[in-house]
Amino acid sequence: MMKRDTLPGSNCGARVAIHALAALAVVTLAGCGVETATTAATGAAIKAKEVEAAKKTQDQTRQKIDQAMDQMQQRAQQPGDAAQR
């Protein structure tokens, strides 16, 4: 009796190789997916911090503008008060 792998026209070894290659490709691509997801999550966290910092800067700038406007109004009222005296 002959072994099955050695039969003429048998492609069992080729099938094993193809399946092994396909399994390797799946594992490799799955690893890329995990890395991509991790990179995306890290990027999102960085963007969230940037947005938070930008909001804080915007609030600080708005406060400075309000203070400057108040000072301008106070200065504008001073000469009017002095002229009425």
C-alpha positions as YAML, in Angstrom:
chain: A
units: angstrom
residues:
- id: 1
  name: MET
  ca: [0.00, 0.00, 0.00]
- id: 2
  name: MET
  ca: [1.25, 3.50, -0.86]
- id: 3
  name: LYS
  ca: [1.06, 6.50, 1.39]
- id: 4
  name: ARG
  ca: [-1.65, 8.93, 0.52]
- id: 5
  name: ASP
  ca: [0.73, 11.93, 0.25]
- id: 6
  name: THR
  ca: [2.86, 10.12, -2.27]
- id: 7
  name: LEU
  ca: [0.07, 9.23, -4.67]
- id: 8
  name: PRO
  ca: [0.54, 10.71, -8.09]
- id: 9
  name: GLY
  ca: [-1.50, 13.88, -8.47]
- id: 10
  name: SER
  ca: [-1.98, 14.30, -4.72]
- id: 11
  name: ASN
  ca: [-1.97, 17.92, -3.62]
- id: 12
  name: CYS
  ca: [-2.41, 17.41, 0.13]
- id: 13
  name: GLY
  ca: [0.94, 19.04, 0.90]
- id: 14
  name: ALA
  ca: [-0.04, 22.05, -1.19]
- id: 15
  name: ARG
  ca: [-3.34, 22.31, 0.68]
- id: 16
  name: VAL
  ca: [-1.55, 22.29, 4.01]
- id: 17
  name: ALA
  ca: [0.80, 24.99, 2.79]
- id: 18
  name: ILE
  ca: [-2.08, 27.11, 1.51]
- id: 19
  name: HIS
  ca: [-4.00, 26.72, 4.79]
- id: 20
  name: ALA
  ca: [-0.90, 27.59, 6.80]
- id: 21
  name: LEU
  ca: [-0.30, 30.66, 4.66]
- id: 22
  name: ALA
  ca: [-3.94, 31.72, 4.99]
- id: 23
  name: ALA
  ca: [-3.81, 31.27, 8.77]
- id: 24
  name: LEU
  ca: [-0.62, 33.34, 8.93]
- id: 25
  name: ALA
  ca: [-2.27, 36.08, 6.85]
- id: 26
  name: VAL
  ca: [-5.32, 36.13, 9.13]
- id: 27
  name: VAL
  ca: [-3.19, 36.37, 12.26]
- id: 28
  name: THR
  ca: [-1.04, 39.10, 10.72]
- id: 29
  name: LEU
  ca: [-4.03, 41.13, 9.58]
- id: 30
  name: ALA
  ca: [-5.75, 40.71, 12.94]
- id: 31
  name: GLY
  ca: [-2.62, 42.07, 14.60]
- id: 32
  name: CYS
  ca: [-2.74, 45.08, 12.28]
- id: 33
  name: GLY
  ca: [-6.37, 45.62, 13.22]
- id: 34
  name: VAL
  ca: [-5.53, 45.63, 16.91]
- id: 35
  name: GLU
  ca: [-2.65, 48.04, 16.33]
- id: 36
  name: THR
  ca: [-4.87, 50.29, 14.22]
- id: 37
  name: ALA
  ca: [-7.59, 50.32, 16.88]
- id: 38
  name: THR
  ca: [-5.04, 51.10, 19.59]
- id: 39
  name: THR
  ca: [-3.55, 53.89, 17.51]
- id: 40
  name: ALA
  ca: [-7.00, 55.32, 16.82]
- id: 41
  name: ALA
  ca: [-7.91, 55.23, 20.51]
- id: 42
  name: THR
  ca: [-4.66, 56.94, 21.44]
- id: 43
  name: GLY
  ca: [-5.23, 59.58, 18.77]
- id: 44
  name: ALA
  ca: [-8.77, 60.17, 20.03]
- id: 45
  name: ALA
  ca: [-7.52, 60.60, 23.60]
- id: 46
  name: ILE
  ca: [-4.93, 63.13, 22.43]
- id: 47
  name: LYS
  ca: [-7.56, 65.03, 20.45]
- id: 48
  name: ALA
  ca: [-9.87, 65.08, 23.49]
- id: 49
  name: LYS
  ca: [-7.08, 66.64, 25.57]
- id: 50
  name: GLU
  ca: [-6.41, 69.18, 22.83]
- id: 51
  name: VAL
  ca: [-10.10, 70.12, 22.72]
- id: 52
  name: GLU
  ca: [-10.18, 70.48, 26.51]
- id: 53
  name: ALA
  ca: [-7.09, 72.70, 26.44]
- id: 54
  name: ALA
  ca: [-8.58, 74.79, 23.62]
- id: 55
  name: LYS
  ca: [-11.81, 75.31, 25.59]
- id: 56
  name: LYS
  ca: [-9.80, 76.39, 28.62]
- id: 57
  name: THR
  ca: [-7.82, 78.84, 26.49]
- id: 58
  name: GLN
  ca: [-11.02, 80.14, 24.94]
- id: 59
  name: ASP
  ca: [-12.56, 80.73, 28.38]
- id: 60
  name: GLN
  ca: [-9.43, 82.55, 29.59]
- id: 61
  name: THR
  ca: [-9.38, 84.70, 26.45]
- id: 62
  name: ARG
  ca: [-13.08, 85.50, 26.84]
- id: 63
  name: GLN
  ca: [-12.46, 86.60, 30.45]
- id: 64
  name: LYS
  ca: [-9.58, 88.86, 29.36]
- id: 65
  name: ILE
  ca: [-11.75, 90.40, 26.64]
- id: 66
  name: ASP
  ca: [-14.55, 91.01, 29.15]
- id: 67
  name: GLN
  ca: [-12.10, 92.65, 31.55]
- id: 68
  name: ALA
  ca: [-10.73, 94.85, 28.77]
- id: 69
  name: MET
  ca: [-14.26, 95.86, 27.76]
- id: 70
  name: ASP
  ca: [-15.11, 96.75, 31.37]
- id: 71
  name: GLN
  ca: [-11.96, 98.88, 31.63]
- id: 72
  name: MET
  ca: [-12.81, 100.65, 28.38]
- id: 73
  name: GLN
  ca: [-16.32, 101.44, 29.62]
- id: 74
  name: GLN
  ca: [-14.97, 102.72, 32.92]
- id: 75
  name: ARG
  ca: [-12.46, 104.98, 31.15]
- id: 76
  name: ALA
  ca: [-15.15, 106.22, 28.77]
- id: 77
  name: GLN
  ca: [-17.36, 107.19, 31.73]
- id: 78
  name: GLN
  ca: [-14.60, 109.03, 33.63]
- id: 79
  name: PRO
  ca: [-14.26, 112.05, 31.32]
- id: 80
  name: GLY
  ca: [-18.06, 112.37, 31.19]
- id: 81
  name: ASP
  ca: [-18.21, 112.44, 34.98]
- id: 82
  name: ALA
  ca: [-15.45, 115.06, 35.18]
- id: 83
  name: ALA
  ca: [-17.18, 117.32, 32.64]
- id: 84
  name: GLN
  ca: [-20.42, 117.26, 34.65]
- id: 85
  name: ARG
  ca: [-18.67, 118.41, 37.85]
...
